[in-house]
């Protein structure tokens, strides 16, 4: 529960600061252990359409993949990716050699908070009654 709330605060902060560009590589498995929540239907539709386009360029058994390589230059595709991360069986987002987001098993989300966002994240968490020191591991 705390991780989910913290992830949502992190995503809201990324969007508020227009720092979606922090990601230079991202992928997501468009499958979940549970039914997708109705609030992410639009995001799921968008990424499923992108997956169909991606599959068209693949050959053989690779055409059956459920893994989408997100177009990180497309802000709306990145936003859809961020919406689905808490519900997928697997997602990753990278900036250089650092994994900013690593999600698995429809609910286990780990993420790295870039230094440029740490102050804002601390402030937002404080407003929600949370202490960042209790939920973030030291670098």
WOZI-V473556 format. One record per residue. RES is the residue in one small letter. OMEGA is omega as a letter, one per 40 degrees, with the letter a starting at -180 (999 if undefined). Layout:
res = (RES/RES)
omega = (OMEGA/OMEGA)
//
This chain:
res = (x/x/x/x/x/x/x/x/x/x/x/x/x/x/x/x/x/x/x/x/x/x/x/x/x/x/x/x/x/x/x/x/x/x/x/x/x/x/x/x/x/x/x/x/x/x/x/x/x/x/x/x/x/x/x/x/x/x/x/x/x/x/x/x/x/x/x/x/x/x/x/x/x/x/x/x/x/x/x/x/x/x/x/x/x/x/x/x/x/x/x/x/x/x/x/x/x/x/x/x/x/x/x/x/x/x/x/x/x/x/x/x/x/x/x/x/x/x/x/x/x/x/x/x/x/x/x/x/x/x/x/x/x/x/x/x/x/x/x)
omega = (i/i/i/i/i/i/a/i/i/a/i/i/i/a/a/a/i/a/i/i/i/a/i/i/i/i/a/i/a/i/a/i/a/i/i/i/a/a/i/a/a/i/i/i/a/a/i/i/i/i/i/i/i/a/a/i/a/i/i/a/i/i/a/a/i/a/i/i/a/i/a/i/a/a/a/i/i/i/i/i/a/i/a/a/a/a/a/i/i/i/i/i/a/i/a/i/a/i/i/i/i/a/i/i/i/i/i/a/i/i/i/a/i/a/a/a/a/a/i/i/i/i/a/i/i/i/i/i/a/i/a/a/a/a/i/i/i/a/999)
//
